[in-house]
Amino acid sequence: MRVLTGIQSTGIPHLGNLLGAILPAISMSRHGDNDAFLFIADLHSFTKVRDPGQLRENTYAVAAAWLACGLDPGSVTFYRQSDVPEVAELTWYLACLTPYPMLANAHSFKDAMAKGVVPNAGIFNYPVLMAADILLYDSDIVPVGKDQKQHLEIARDIANAYNRAYGEDTFVVPEARIDAQLMTIPGTDGRKMSKSYGNTINVFLPEKELKKQVMAIVTDSKALEEPKDPENDNVFNLFRLVADVPEMEAMHGNYLRGGYGYGHAKKELLAMLMERFAGERQIFQTLMADRGELDNQLAIGAEKARKVAIKTINRVREKGGYGRLD
């Protein structure tokens, strides 16, 4: 079974990226029956990040984060999206069979419009490029968060449309896999953790900077001695995602008893993050100081990915009336 997932290179992966995508994908890749394709979506990032130095830096940071979190590049296909040019060609073929209203109703486009952003064609076509990312590799399963479920459904619709037009054996129609517990990782303000909201926690930061992010978590104004509601508190809801059950239950009890302030909870969360990601933080810094090793690992993955991609694009080319690639 082929499993595929990707992370955009819009910055250093934050806690939401780690818990919601990177760590689950690595865990899934370790199952013997899974053939994992894990990639850095740097072409998607170009809709927002235009500075070439920043884009390269972001890409290295995402690669380092994957590897620091325990990814074994020898047992998966780990690659940079832009290193596989066939994805751009496939995007064009898919776009020609994608109805305009489908893209106009996509969350990515409507969110941009709602925020007052003048969306570029890249944002409008985001779901088509995402479909190409998936269909190019005959992906069976695509782990997605709640906010990406619609885009996976669009990919399925596009695949089915193409199969009806050119043969049912053209594309594998992928299935979504959603982890209900990790559907949405809360940010420091309670909304979904997102760079665009400025509410992220970056565990790869130096301790002082990480502390500032943790201490900025929004809470209510209950006094130290008052009992508190852990289920509706941002600090506790983040702590429970990284702590073991006994530690989570202990903090839960402290909230209900009172005499325990949000400052205490934030200090416990910071200590837990430092402990939980101590090894990852060290490996991340080592990798970021050795860009050559990161380039080497990504080049190996791109070679593996292109072997699959060329087979798919040749199949599409032949069915559409074009010649095969060499």
C-alpha positions in Angstrom: 0.0 0.0 0.0 1.5 3.3 -1.0 1.1 6.2 1.4 1.9 9.8 0.5 2.1 13.0 2.4 3.9 16.4 2.1 4.7 19.5 4.1 5.0 23.0 2.5 8.3 24.8 2.8 6.9 28.0 4.2 9.2 28.0 7.3 10.5 25.8 10.0 7.9 23.1 10.8 6.0 24.0 14.0 4.5 21.7 16.6 1.3 21.4 14.7 3.2 20.1 11.6 5.1 17.6 13.7 2.1 16.2 15.6 -0.3 16.5 12.8 1.7 15.3 9.8 5.4 14.5 10.2 5.4 12.1 13.2 2.2 10.2 12.1 3.7 9.8 8.6 7.0 8.5 10.0 5.1 6.1 12.2 3.0 4.9 9.3 6.1 4.5 7.1 7.5 1.9 9.6 4.7 -0.5 9.0 6.1 -3.2 6.7 3.2 -3.2 4.3 3.4 0.6 3.6 5.4 2.1 0.8 5.8 5.7 2.0 6.3 8.7 -0.3 7.1 11.8 1.8 7.9 15.1 0.2 8.7 18.8 0.7 6.0 20.8 -1.2 8.3 23.6 -2.3 6.3 24.3 -5.5 3.2 25.0 -3.4 5.2 27.4 -1.3 5.9 29.6 -4.3 2.4 31.0 -4.1 3.5 32.8 -0.9 7.3 32.7 -0.7 9.1 34.6 -3.5 12.5 35.3 -1.9 14.9 32.6 -3.3 17.1 32.5 -0.3 14.2 32.2 2.1 12.6 29.4 0.0 15.9 27.4 0.0 16.3 28.0 3.7 12.7 26.8 4.4 13.2 23.7 2.3 16.3 22.8 4.2 14.5 23.4 7.5 11.7 21.1 6.5 14.1 18.4 5.4 16.1 18.7 8.6 12.9 18.4 10.7 11.8 15.2 9.0 15.2 13.6 9.5 15.5 14.9 13.0 12.1 13.3 13.9 13.4 9.9 13.0 12.7 9.5 9.3 14.8 6.8 7.7 15.4 7.9 4.1 16.6 4.5 3.2 13.2 2.9 3.9 11.0 5.6 2.2 11.0 7.8 -0.8 11.8 11.3 0.6 12.1 14.0 -2.0 11.7 17.7 -2.9 8.7 18.3 -5.1 10.5 20.6 -7.5 13.1 17.9 -8.2 10.4 15.9 -10.0 9.4 18.0 -13.1 6.8 15.5 -14.2 4.4 16.9 -11.5 4.2 20.2 -13.3 3.4 18.4 -16.6 0.7 16.3 -15.0 -0.8 19.4 -13.4 -1.5 20.8 -16.8 -3.2 17.6 -18.1 -5.4 17.4 -14.9 -6.2 21.2 -15.1 -7.7 20.7 -18.5 -10.3 18.2 -17.1 -11.0 20.2 -14.0 -14.2 22.3 -13.9 -13.7 26.0 -13.1 -16.5 26.0 -10.4 -14.8 23.1 -8.5 -11.7 25.3 -8.0 -13.7 28.5 -7.3 -15.4 26.6 -4.4 -12.1 25.2 -3.0 -11.3 26.3 0.6 -7.8 27.5 -0.3 -9.2 30.0 -2.9 -12.3 31.1 -0.8 -10.1 31.6 2.3 -7.7 33.9 0.3 -10.7 35.9 -1.0 -12.2 36.2 2.5 -8.9 37.5 3.8 -8.8 40.3 1.2 -5.9 38.7 -0.7 -5.9 39.0 -4.4 -5.3 35.4 -5.2 -2.9 34.4 -8.0 -3.5 31.6 -10.4 -1.2 29.4 -8.3 -3.6 29.7 -5.3 -6.6 29.0 -7.6 -4.9 25.9 -9.1 -3.6 24.7 -5.7 -5.9 21.7 -5.6 -4.9 20.6 -9.1 -1.2 20.6 -8.2 -2.1 18.7 -5.0 -4.0 16.2 -7.1 -0.9 15.8 -9.4 1.3 15.3 -6.3 -1.0 12.4 -5.3 -1.9 10.8 -8.6 1.7 10.9 -10.1 2.8 8.2 -7.6 -0.3 5.9 -7.7 -1.0 6.7 -4.0 -3.4 4.5 -2.2 -3.7 6.4 1.1 -3.2 10.1 1.8 -3.2 11.2 5.5 -4.8 14.6 5.7 -6.1 17.0 8.3 -9.7 18.2 8.4 -8.8 21.4 6.4 -7.4 19.3 3.6 -10.2 16.8 3.3 -12.0 18.8 0.6 -8.8 19.0 -1.5 -8.4 15.2 -1.3 -12.0 14.8 -2.5 -11.2 17.1 -5.4 -8.2 14.9 -6.3 -10.5 11.9 -6.3 -13.0 13.7 -8.5 -10.3 14.6 -11.0 -8.9 11.1 -11.0 -12.3 9.6 -11.7 -13.0 12.1 -14.4 -9.7 11.2 -16.1 -10.3 7.5 -15.7 -13.8 7.8 -17.3 -12.3 9.7 -20.3 -9.1 7.7 -20.9 -9.5 4.3 -19.1 -10.1 3.1 -15.6 -6.4 2.0 -15.3 -5.1 5.5 -15.8 -5.0 6.6 -12.1 -5.3 5.0 -8.7 -8.1 6.8 -6.9 -6.7 7.6 -3.4 -8.4 7.3 -0.1 -8.1 9.9 2.8 -6.9 8.9 6.2 -7.8 11.3 9.1 -6.5 10.8 12.6 -9.5 12.1 14.7 -7.2 12.9 17.7 -4.8 15.0 15.6 -7.3 16.5 13.2 -6.6 20.0 14.4 -3.6 21.0 16.6 -4.5 24.2 18.7 -2.3 27.2 18.4 -1.3 29.6 21.2 -4.6 31.5 20.7 -6.9 28.4 20.5 -7.3 28.5 16.7 -5.7 25.9 14.5 -1.9 26.3 14.8 -0.8 28.0 11.6 2.0 30.3 10.5 -0.6 32.5 8.8 -2.2 33.1 12.2 1.1 33.8 14.0 0.1 31.4 16.8 2.7 28.6 16.4 5.1 26.9 18.7 8.4 26.0 17.2 10.2 23.4 19.2 13.4 23.9 17.2 13.9 27.4 18.5 16.5 28.3 21.2 15.0 27.8 24.7 14.5 31.5 25.4 12.6 32.0 22.2 10.6 28.9 22.7 9.7 30.0 26.2 8.3 33.3 24.8 6.0 31.4 22.6 4.8 29.1 25.4 4.3 32.0 27.8 2.2 33.8 25.1 -0.5 31.1 25.1 -3.9 32.7 25.7 -5.8 31.7 28.9 -8.7 33.1 30.8 -8.3 35.4 33.8 -9.1 33.0 36.7 -7.0 33.6 39.8 -4.4 31.1 41.1 -6.6 29.7 43.8 -9.6 29.1 41.6 -10.4 25.7 40.0 -10.0 25.7 36.2 -11.5 23.9 33.3 -8.7 21.9 31.6 -10.9 20.9 28.7 -11.3 24.5 27.5 -7.8 25.7 28.2 -5.2 26.1 25.5 -2.2 25.2 27.7 -3.7 21.9 28.8 -4.9 21.0 25.3 -1.3 21.4 24.0 0.2 19.6 27.0 -2.0 16.6 26.6 -0.7 16.1 23.1 2.9 15.7 24.1 2.7 14.3 27.7 2.2 10.7 28.8 -1.0 9.7 30.4 0.1 10.0 34.1 1.6 13.5 33.5 -1.6 14.6 31.7 -3.8 13.2 34.5 -1.7 15.0 37.1 -2.1 18.3 35.4 -5.8 17.7 34.9 -6.2 17.1 38.6 -4.2 20.3 39.4 -6.6 22.3 37.3 -9.7 21.0 39.0 -8.3 21.4 42.6 -7.2 25.0 42.2 -4.2 26.6 43.8 -2.5 25.9 40.4 -2.0 28.8 38.0 -1.6 29.0 34.3 2.0 30.1 34.8 2.7 26.8 36.5 1.0 24.9 33.6 3.0 26.9 31.0 6.3 26.0 32.8 5.3 22.4 32.8 4.5 22.5 29.1 7.8 24.2 28.3 9.7 21.6 30.3 7.8 18.8 28.5 8.6 20.2 25.1 12.3 20.5 25.9 12.4 17.0 27.2 10.2 15.4 24.6 12.1 17.0 21.7 15.6 17.2 23.1 17.1 14.7 20.6 15.2 16.2 17.7 16.4 19.7 18.6 20.1 18.6 18.6 19.8 16.6 15.3 18.0 19.5 13.6 20.8 21.9 14.4 23.5 19.4 13.2 21.7 18.9 9.9 21.1 22.6 9.3 24.9 23.0 9.6 25.5 20.4 6.9 23.4 21.4 3.8 25.4 19.0 1.7 24.0 16.0 3.5 20.5 17.3 3.2 21.0 17.8 -0.6 22.4 14.3 -0.9 19.4 12.7 0.9 16.9 14.7 -1.2 18.7 13.8 -4.5 18.6 10.1 -3.6 14.9 10.4 -2.9 14.2 12.4 -6.1 15.8 9.6 -8.2 13.5 7.0 -6.6 10.5 9.3 -7.0 11.1 10.0 -10.7 11.3 6.3 -11.6 7.6 6.1 -10.5 6.7 9.5 -11.9 8.0 8.8 -15.4 6.0 5.6 -15.6 2.8 7.4 -14.7 3.4 10.4 -17.0 4.1 8.0 -19.9 0.8 6.3 -19.2 -1.0 9.6 -19.3 0.9 10.8 -22.3 0.1 7.7 -24.4 -3.6 7.8 -23.4 -3.8 11.5 -24.2 -2.2 11.2 -27.6 1.4 12.3 -26.8 4.7 10.5 -27.1 6.5 8.9 -24.2 9.3 10.4 -22.4 12.8 8.8 -22.8 
